[in-house]
Amino acid sequence: MSRRRYVVRGVPGGYKIWDNKGRRWWDYLYELCPDDLLEELNGGRGHDKITALLNRYRAMKR
C-alpha cells in the first residue's frame, strides 16, 4: 500500500488534515472526522466534489 498524501490527525477540539507531501496542515479544524473528504483527496481528486464536501463540513461546524 502506498503512502497517502493526506491524513486526518486528531488535535485538541477536533480533526485537521495533514499534507504529507507539503508537510503542513491543510484547510481548517473539523469537529467531525471528514472521512469522505479524505477519500476524495487521496483518490478521485474531483474538484467539484471536493468543493461540495468542504462546504458541507464547514456548514456542520457552525
N, C-alpha and C positions, 0 to 999 in steps of 0.2 A: 504494500500500500504506500502510495506516495505521500509526502508531507503536504499537509493542507496549508494554503496560503493564509486563510482567515480562520481564526478560532475564537470561541467565546470564553472569556475568563470572568470568574466571579470577583467582584470588587465590593467594598462596603456600599450598600444601598442598591445593589442590582448586578447587572452584567454589562460588560463592554466587549467590543470586538477588537481583537489584536491582529494586526497585519504582520505576518512573519517575514515577508519579503522587505517591506518598508521599515520594519522594526519600530512601529509606533501604533498608538491607539487609532482606530478608525471609527468615525462618527460619534454617537452620543451614548449616554448611560441609559440602559433599558431596565425597567423593573421586572419584566418577564423575559425568559430566555428566548431569543429570536432564532429558533431552530430552522424554520423555513427560509428566512433571510440568509442564514449562513449557508444552507444547501445551495441556494441560487448563486451566491457569491463564489463558491468553490466549484460549482458545476456549470449550470446553464449560462450564467452571466447575461441574461436578458435585461437590457436597460429599462424597458417599460415595467417589467415585473419587479425589478429591484426597487424602482421608484415607488411603485404601489405598496410594496412591503415596508419600505421606510416610512411612508406616510401613515400606514396602518399602525406601526409600532410607536410612532411619535404621538398619534392620537390616543393610544392606550395609556400613554404616560400622563396625560392631562387629567 
